[in-house]
């Protein structure tokens, strides 16, 4: 207080008034702020009371799998009408009724041939003693049959392709189509034999003559050339 009195004697107005009323103004500001926040809290609380939030309960139902029933049918099937028996004196049908037979008439079921049956059909080979059985390999120059399977690592590759000569008779008849050939390619890559798989009578010979002039890179099995049958189509078209 002595400092304020001395300050008032030196400066009668201004700073002494501010210092003297600072505590009062600070208290007033605190009370105003607290009142504002209390009013805001009361307003929010009143809004929550007047507008409650409706929380929907959970609709999840847990059912053990053992209690699950079968699904309903997709279509409501109409049951068939009941069968009305006209007379009770009807005899049972004899079709499908088992009839006992003596065991001696039942044929013995045998699905696997016995050793005796195999020997009777194919013969026997004895390896005991001084006899030696040798399996004869196929001939070196033997060619595969039309339906024989030949294992190859690489199929033949066409090197020289000679187009067929269109027969004049077929041209005049406006005949078109495809001839399917089975061609036997030898070890040297040349055509050994030709078989017509799908025939057009007027065009078959022209297709065969053209096929016999073809040259292939031969098929390989274990890096060795082998003879093999291949399939090739020849298209005859008047527009080409």
MARPAMI-953488 format. One record per residue (C-alpha): residue number from 1; residue in one letter; chain; z, x, y. Coordinates in pm, 1 decimal. Example, Ala and Ser with C-alpha at 12.3 -4.5 7.8 and 13.67 -1.06 7.14 Angstrom:
! residues 2
k:r:c:up:east:north
1:A:A:780.0:1230.0:-450.0
2:S:A:714.0:1367.0:-106.0
END
This chain:
! residues 240
k:r:c:up:east:north
1:X:A:0.0:0.0:0.0
2:X:A:73.5:291.0:233.0
3:X:A:-279.3:419.2:171.3
4:X:A:-428.2:78.6:256.7
5:X:A:-209.5:53.7:572.3
6:X:A:-317.0:400.7:684.0
7:X:A:-681.4:308.9:607.0
8:X:A:-647.7:-12.3:812.4
9:X:A:-513.1:188.9:1106.4
10:X:A:-811.4:424.9:1075.8
11:X:A:-1072.2:153.2:993.3
12:X:A:-944.4:-198.0:1074.9
13:X:A:-1229.1:-377.5:885.0
14:X:A:-1474.6:-309.4:599.9
15:X:A:-1346.7:-95.2:310.1
16:X:A:-981.0:-205.5:327.9
17:X:A:-1084.6:-570.9:277.2
18:X:A:-1301.4:-479.4:-20.7
19:X:A:-1028.3:-277.7:-184.6
20:X:A:-767.3:-542.3:-120.2
21:X:A:-971.4:-826.4:-283.1
22:X:A:-1131.0:-631.0:-572.0
23:X:A:-872.7:-733.6:-832.3
24:X:A:-902.6:-1099.6:-736.2
25:X:A:-1278.6:-1096.0:-755.7
26:X:A:-1275.0:-916.3:-1091.2
27:X:A:-1045.3:-1179.6:-1238.4
28:X:A:-1265.4:-1456.1:-1100.5
29:X:A:-1576.3:-1300.4:-1258.1
30:X:A:-1408.5:-1267.4:-1599.0
31:X:A:-1289.8:-1628.3:-1593.5
32:X:A:-1639.6:-1748.3:-1492.4
33:X:A:-1807.7:-1555.3:-1777.9
34:X:A:-1558.9:-1677.1:-2036.2
35:X:A:-1602.2:-2035.5:-1916.2
36:X:A:-1981.5:-2006.2:-1942.9
37:X:A:-1968.0:-1880.5:-2303.4
38:X:A:-1714.6:-2148.6:-2398.2
39:X:A:-1945.7:-2417.1:-2259.4
40:X:A:-2244.4:-2269.7:-2448.9
41:X:A:-2045.9:-2259.9:-2775.1
42:X:A:-1932.2:-2617.0:-2725.6
43:X:A:-2290.6:-2729.3:-2662.1
44:X:A:-2418.9:-2559.3:-2976.8
45:X:A:-2133.5:-2699.6:-3182.9
46:X:A:-2198.5:-3049.5:-3049.7
47:X:A:-2569.6:-3021.2:-3136.3
48:X:A:-2489.6:-2914.3:-3492.0
49:X:A:-2250.0:-3207.7:-3530.5
50:X:A:-2492.7:-3466.8:-3394.2
51:X:A:-2795.8:-3320.1:-3579.6
52:X:A:-2673.5:-3206.6:-3920.1
53:X:A:-2912.4:-3008.8:-4143.4
54:X:A:-2989.6:-3195.3:-4463.0
55:X:A:-2992.2:-2956.0:-4759.6
56:X:A:-3184.3:-3094.0:-5055.3
57:X:A:-3016.2:-3030.3:-5389.2
58:X:A:-3193.3:-2814.6:-5644.2
59:X:A:-3405.6:-3006.1:-5894.8
60:X:A:-3424.2:-2736.3:-6160.4
61:X:A:-3315.5:-2860.3:-6499.9
62:X:A:-3252.4:-2604.0:-6772.1
63:X:A:-3328.7:-2738.7:-7120.0
64:X:A:-3278.6:-2525.4:-7433.3
65:X:A:-3598.7:-2473.2:-7624.5
66:X:A:-3443.1:-2623.9:-7935.0
67:X:A:-3414.5:-2955.8:-7753.4
68:X:A:-3776.9:-2967.6:-7645.8
69:X:A:-3977.0:-3235.9:-7819.6
70:X:A:-4344.0:-3244.8:-7907.1
71:X:A:-4586.8:-3300.6:-7618.5
72:X:A:-4722.0:-3653.5:-7580.4
73:X:A:-5066.6:-3719.8:-7732.3
74:X:A:-5367.5:-3689.8:-7504.5
75:X:A:-5508.7:-4018.0:-7620.5
76:X:A:-5326.0:-4324.7:-7740.7
77:X:A:-5473.4:-4363.4:-8087.9
78:X:A:-5491.1:-4717.9:-8211.3
79:X:A:-5344.2:-4742.3:-8560.7
80:X:A:-5581.6:-4877.1:-8824.9
81:X:A:-5533.4:-5235.9:-8933.8
82:X:A:-5316.7:-5283.3:-9240.1
83:X:A:-5490.3:-5331.8:-9572.2
84:X:A:-5419.0:-5664.6:-9729.6
85:X:A:-5418.0:-5672.5:-10109.0
86:X:A:-5601.8:-5979.8:-10229.3
87:X:A:-5495.5:-5961.8:-10589.8
88:X:A:-5220.4:-5767.9:-10759.1
89:X:A:-5407.1:-5758.2:-11092.5
90:X:A:-5656.3:-5487.4:-10981.0
91:X:A:-5687.3:-5186.3:-11207.8
92:X:A:-5651.4:-4832.8:-11081.6
93:X:A:-5978.8:-4641.7:-11062.5
94:X:A:-6042.9:-4385.5:-11334.3
95:X:A:-6228.3:-4146.1:-11101.2
96:X:A:-6027.1:-3833.8:-11028.1
97:X:A:-5759.9:-3909.5:-11281.8
98:X:A:-5655.5:-3599.5:-11479.4
99:X:A:-5729.0:-3622.1:-11848.6
100:X:A:-5540.4:-3382.7:-12078.9
101:X:A:-5754.6:-3177.3:-12317.6
102:X:A:-5657.7:-2946.7:-12602.5
103:X:A:-5601.1:-2583.2:-12506.0
104:X:A:-5871.5:-2467.3:-12746.8
105:X:A:-6139.1:-2638.9:-12533.6
106:X:A:-6036.5:-2469.9:-12209.9
107:X:A:-6261.9:-2167.4:-12145.0
108:X:A:-6088.6:-1841.7:-12070.5
109:X:A:-6127.0:-1747.5:-11704.8
110:X:A:-6240.6:-1387.9:-11661.2
111:X:A:-6337.9:-1248.2:-11324.1
112:X:A:-6338.2:-872.9:-11400.6
113:X:A:-6562.7:-721.2:-11668.8
114:X:A:-6385.0:-533.5:-11942.4
115:X:A:-6462.1:-174.3:-12039.8
116:X:A:-6646.2:-296.2:-12348.3
117:X:A:-6872.1:-524.8:-12140.3
118:X:A:-6948.9:-248.7:-11892.3
119:X:A:-7033.5:-9.1:-12171.5
120:X:A:-7256.3:-268.1:-12338.7
121:X:A:-7453.0:-333.0:-12018.7
122:X:A:-7482.0:20.3:-11876.3
123:X:A:-7424.9:246.6:-12175.3
124:X:A:-7168.0:518.4:-12223.0
125:X:A:-7162.3:884.2:-12126.4
126:X:A:-6938.7:1130.1:-12304.8
127:X:A:-6844.9:1448.5:-12123.3
128:X:A:-6629.5:1598.9:-12391.9
129:X:A:-6735.1:1883.4:-12619.4
130:X:A:-7038.4:2092.1:-12532.4
131:X:A:-7228.7:1809.9:-12358.1
132:X:A:-7267.3:1816.6:-11973.7
133:X:A:-7383.5:1513.2:-11777.3
134:X:A:-7594.6:1597.2:-11470.0
135:X:A:-7697.3:1340.4:-11210.5
136:X:A:-8065.3:1381.2:-11127.1
137:X:A:-8127.0:1392.7:-10749.5
138:X:A:-8413.9:1193.3:-10598.8
139:X:A:-8754.1:1352.3:-10578.6
140:X:A:-8822.6:1568.5:-10277.1
141:X:A:-9136.5:1383.2:-10169.7
142:X:A:-9007.5:1032.9:-10251.0
143:X:A:-9064.4:778.8:-9974.5
144:X:A:-8821.5:495.0:-9903.5
145:X:A:-8913.6:144.0:-9999.6
146:X:A:-8974.6:-129.2:-9744.8
147:X:A:-8616.5:-260.3:-9768.8
148:X:A:-8441.5:70.2:-9850.0
149:X:A:-8169.4:183.4:-9611.7
150:X:A:-8210.7:535.3:-9477.4
151:X:A:-7931.1:689.3:-9271.0
152:X:A:-8061.5:879.3:-8966.5
153:X:A:-7897.1:1048.8:-8670.7
154:X:A:-8204.4:1007.0:-8449.4
155:X:A:-8477.1:745.4:-8476.8
156:X:A:-8846.0:838.4:-8446.1
157:X:A:-8980.8:877.5:-8092.7
158:X:A:-9340.4:774.7:-8017.8
159:X:A:-9546.3:1065.9:-7885.0
160:X:A:-9906.0:943.4:-7910.0
161:X:A:-9965.5:573.1:-7852.5
162:X:A:-10317.1:444.1:-7915.1
163:X:A:-10375.6:90.0:-7789.5
164:X:A:-10551.0:-145.1:-8030.9
165:X:A:-10913.1:-251.2:-7990.7
166:X:A:-10932.5:-620.8:-7910.4
167:X:A:-11155.8:-785.7:-8174.1
168:X:A:-11456.2:-955.1:-8018.6
169:X:A:-11413.8:-1261.6:-8238.0
170:X:A:-11054.5:-1304.7:-8118.5
171:X:A:-11164.2:-1249.1:-7757.4
172:X:A:-11428.1:-1518.9:-7781.6
173:X:A:-11175.4:-1752.3:-7942.2
174:X:A:-10930.5:-1683.8:-7654.2
175:X:A:-10670.3:-1577.1:-7911.8
176:X:A:-10352.3:-1405.9:-7789.3
177:X:A:-10016.2:-1322.4:-7943.7
178:X:A:-9793.2:-1056.5:-8097.3
179:X:A:-9830.3:-882.3:-8429.4
180:X:A:-9504.8:-746.5:-8572.3
181:X:A:-9548.9:-433.9:-8783.7
182:X:A:-9319.2:-233.7:-9011.0
183:X:A:-9434.8:127.0:-8989.7
184:X:A:-9330.7:406.2:-9227.5
185:X:A:-9305.8:730.0:-9029.8
186:X:A:-9321.5:1038.4:-9252.6
187:X:A:-9141.0:1366.6:-9219.0
188:X:A:-9435.3:1511.0:-9025.8
189:X:A:-9424.5:1228.5:-8770.5
190:X:A:-9745.3:1058.8:-8888.4
191:X:A:-9776.1:701.8:-9010.3
192:X:A:-9776.2:686.3:-9390.2
193:X:A:-9784.6:310.7:-9446.0
194:X:A:-9805.6:-10.8:-9241.8
195:X:A:-9672.9:-353.7:-9336.8
196:X:A:-9747.1:-670.0:-9135.1
197:X:A:-9423.1:-859.7:-9074.4
198:X:A:-9559.4:-1130.2:-8838.1
199:X:A:-9927.6:-1201.2:-8888.0
200:X:A:-10212.3:-1326.9:-8671.1
201:X:A:-10511.1:-1314.5:-8907.6
202:X:A:-10777.4:-1221.7:-8649.6
203:X:A:-10560.2:-949.3:-8496.4
204:X:A:-10384.7:-793.3:-8797.6
205:X:A:-10649.4:-535.1:-8886.3
206:X:A:-10683.6:-414.8:-8526.1
207:X:A:-10305.7:-367.9:-8509.6
208:X:A:-10302.3:-177.4:-8841.8
209:X:A:-10590.3:51.4:-8734.3
210:X:A:-10411.3:134.0:-8408.9
211:X:A:-10078.5:195.9:-8586.3
212:X:A:-10231.3:448.7:-8827.4
213:X:A:-10330.0:669.1:-8531.8
214:X:A:-9981.0:687.4:-8384.5
215:X:A:-9787.5:1014.3:-8386.7
216:X:A:-9407.4:1027.7:-8369.0
217:X:A:-9135.8:1280.8:-8338.4
218:X:A:-8984.5:1229.1:-8687.6
219:X:A:-8641.6:1087.5:-8752.8
220:X:A:-8361.4:1338.2:-8810.8
221:X:A:-8072.4:1334.4:-9052.9
222:X:A:-7842.7:1638.2:-9042.7
223:X:A:-8109.3:1809.2:-8828.1
224:X:A:-8368.1:1762.2:-9102.2
225:X:A:-8672.1:1530.8:-9076.5
226:X:A:-8668.3:1222.7:-9298.1
227:X:A:-8910.3:937.5:-9361.5
228:X:A:-8797.7:601.9:-9228.5
229:X:A:-8934.2:253.6:-9160.7
230:X:A:-8938.7:125.2:-8801.3
231:X:A:-9041.8:-204.8:-8642.9
232:X:A:-9288.8:-226.7:-8354.0
233:X:A:-9461.7:-513.9:-8178.3
234:X:A:-9823.8:-506.7:-8058.7
235:X:A:-9905.7:-753.6:-7784.1
236:X:A:-10264.1:-883.4:-7756.7
237:X:A:-10334.1:-1035.7:-7417.4
238:X:A:-10668.0:-1120.3:-7254.5
239:X:A:-10520.3:-1058.3:-6908.0
240:X:A:-10437.9:-693.8:-6972.7
END
